[in-house]
């Protein structure tokens, strides 16, 4: 029996490690169009910012494939899947047969159709290769001024990198505030003021209409409102969408694999086609808070989903119970954490909001409760022990007995009811 | 595996667990030197909670399905193959604090004055008995193997 994994990041590693817990015999093949040993995508911004060197990019030791009995096919692009013949076709000819296949193909950066995106000096920013290209462009053309399009998490990563390089930057976000998906208004405005204080220009409520070049290279950008932004470099960091290149168009006809926004999977991370699994940024999974299936492209979920897929591929039943958005992001030196539903837009009367904003210390905390259950949390400045909130959200704990303590400076496990605390520390069936 | 278990009823808030944790992880291993010369870059690797008559220490639980392992973007957080302990390689940690966000026990701290890395219990790696347990005068912390 042969396991084949397309992709070489968090979900792939989660799967490999899970498979090898139960099956040390059967071969595992990893196919990736990138040439690198397994590395950390979230560290790409650290690399570009010269905050880590290349040695620290690797997510697993360099003997990982060898130790886990993995045959890596790196720099090889999978071009098609034949789910009848159970084969993956490769660019340049050839195919690999599988018995169990994992699609861990990740997300693709979304770039809007803007005039000038083909100019030299316009980049997306998710892969190692992107950091290398941007670095080369900065050095070759003595880049001084930069434009980042997108004030979400990818945009923040670009900000981190370019600020660390000491470059002047303008950040443009279409919504009326940055981080509008993960933050509420107050936290967004706080983040904007932190960025401005650190020297960035932050422009919200508009986006790039056109990028104008000189001799094929970026010279400036024109925003929707007509404003001109000088820039020698443009990074699009609007977001990622599930990578469905191997499946679209006509998914049912080509592979039989059902997709919506992302690849549809069951609780075992199996797609609609037997023996084909999918995990990571390419899938849709259950959002435990919104109670819908949707893509939540974050590292911890990819790892966990890969683990669940790997267990099931090796014949050990394991279920993925779903997740919710969560991120920890440093914004110009200010630590922030946002978990779950932080700014409900619908049925607002059903939610209770607890907030504490210390303008002197520049710390802000906001908790969102729904029927006495915590469903969202934002921590800016003071993030210590934020994971306790994450746990309360995941376990749907009734917080009414200790609601008054949730925002107190001394909040901790000690604030929780004894029963729950004991369950956490010695309970059965939980993470312990 | 053997884990540290907490008996909050027996804790008398002497905080010797913190003291001996710090000393154990110091260069000198000497209590006065560690506090005078190495702190505050050094910090206890467990969280101590106290309010009124209730108190307890909260070291990492070394979870079976550890959320911090999933969350770590660098691979610094890893499970030790021999002891099954969850350990953080502080040289690889970049201080992204995804583990702080993920740990439902709030057992991972940020060492902002020293390593700038995640600071957590390593079960006094390689020692028979973690220092906090060995020095707890009242068996509020015990180190034992229990059925999961």
Interface residues (C-beta under 8 A of the other chain):
Chain A: X14 X40 X42 X43 X46 X51 X52 X56 X58 X59 X60 X299 X300 X301 X303 X304 X307 X326 X327 X328 X330 X335 X337 X339 X383 X384 X385 X386 X387 X388 X390 X391 X392 X394 X395 X410 X412 X413 X414 X415 X421 X424 X425 X426 X428 X431 X432
Chain B: X3 X5 X6 X8 X47 X49 X50 X51 X54 X55 X56 X58 X61 X63 X64 X65 X66 X67 X69 X70 X71 X73 X74 X75 X92 X94 X95 X96 X97 X98 X99 X100 X101 X102 X103 X104 X105 X106 X108 X109 X110 X146 X148
